[in-house]
């Protein structure tokens, strides 16, 4: 099932979010509008706002605060992507030039800063301080995760625990905050907010592990160069597990590629295929399934609803997507 088909039951709410998000992404400065238009022509699935809408629906109802939460979260997410692309020196974002490549690093950083400031304005204009606190904690963790990842670039001794800490901070924290904000916006109790925070965290972990696996898989539509993580000497779960379990000769060959030939596409592709042909593929898939199962178990006690069914379908999509 395609993402757009999964979210059909909440299509009116999703369209209302998109309208409010579009209104937020405007400025009197021509350069900012040019950048905003460029970003929005390659808009992603907007999965985090969808999670907010679904969490609110399951916990009560979608409210004006829900839409503000969704807009705030997506603006924050875009800000982190702009800064990420500068840090990674990425030239492609979702099959088009990144902002730093089309303009320059200064523009990308300043627009990212502007978007961070925009979220403060959105939250404070309606005194949504609780939502701001949830998102502020997530962004702090995103920054921590980026720094830990930078420290461990080309670190052949990186452990699975460090990898989990990185993706927990860089990706899962924002998913967790999104689900918590959605629940909070429906005026539910604190226990439900905490439960949805956990649900979002597990979904974020599954999402990122799947993303790292898709980087290795052929015939996927990730919007970036295949095997990009190895080219950037990033150690993701499939590679970490492969190095831990491979024979001594295969491990030595893999480390040689990572350390000395990471820009050689042919050698990197050979390593990528070795990983996919090993038990590391099954192990990685099992970790994705484990997080999806835990998220499902946390969701099960909630009353049946359109939102619950849609979120269950979205969980399956996260686990089985090819883009």
Beta strands, then each sheet from edge to edge (+ up, - down):
strand 1: 92-93
strand 2: 96-97
sheet 1: 1+ 2-
end
